[in-house]
Amino acid sequence: MSAPELIRIVSRDSPMALAQVERVRAGLAALHPHIRTEVVPVKTTGDKWLGDLSQVEGKGAFTKEVDAALLAGEADLAVHCLKDIPADRPLPAGTAFAAFLKRDDVRDALIHPGGLTLDELPPGTRIGTSSVRRVAQLAGSHPHLECVPFRGNANRRMEKMAAGEADALLLAVSGLERIGRTDVISEILPTEVMMPPIGAGILVLQCREDDTGLIEAVGELGDPATHREATAERMLLHVLQGHCNSPIAGYARTERNGELSLRACVFTPDGKTVLNAHEWAGRLDPATLGTSVAVALLRQGARDLIDGIAH
């Protein structure tokens, strides 16, 4: 199957999404100098709606229009943050993942204009975040801080903070790296303090499943270790049937010797109950590891906890 001459890349039109596309275009240009690429920007429901995501289909709000462009043949390749792609239901029929790019930093960063760390923030400090995962963990570890709902891209959130709508922000390190704004970081939080979302720091390429020439051309951009980590994490989420209001966190990690492990938590929204599981793959394949960790959480009561949260 011959490689395509032109690849039309569909993406959300936010600065971060477009920066992510440029990373893919640069990678493709290095591998296949003869292939031309062009960007097809779309505005998604999730970008237009600044209220509670659960009211607009949850996380699928960031992918629906992108999927439609692929399936309609208006674009050939989509670049997604893996954490935005729902794992409790399959990919849209006719589409497939073509490559998982090498994983970026999975951690969260605190942004405070005065440069304070999380432990230095005084009681009543308002932290801008709409992530149920972050809210639950902060409620458990720093109950004296107040979370205020914040949506919008990273630059917009920083503008809102500067306008006085919050005193500090929590944002993903990888996102700040992609838009060149690591200068605003006061503290990078270790995963023991703030466990990342499933799929943190992973960019994934999606295309039509019958587009074999394209799959071959972009497949070389993929990172095998990241693919294994993503497979374990998404299977965990699939078995748990978590939704966008479920405080679920976790990450798989490939050690230097190639051994894969998966750590995951399910929280109550108030952070008072935390279910924990951590397993090593040993001879298990990544999907079986994800299933095994999910089952360990279900044995501790994760089903009731997830189902008890409105969505």
Secondary structure, DSSP 8 states (H G I E B T S, - for coil): ----SEEEEEEE-SHHHHHHHHHHHHHHHHH-TT-EEEEEEE--HHHH--S-GGGGTGGGGGTHHHHHHHHTTS-SEEEEEGGGS-SSS---TTEEEEEE-------EEEE-TT---GGG--TT-EEE---HHHHHHHHHH-TTSEEE---S-HHHHHHHHHTTS-SEEEEEHHHHHHTT-GGG-SEEE-TTTS---TTTT-EEEEEETT-HHHHHHHHTT--HHHHHHHHHHHHHHHHHT--TT--EEEEEEE-TTS-EEEEEEEE-TTSS-EEEEEEE-TTS-HHHHHHHHHHHHHHTTHHHHHHTS--
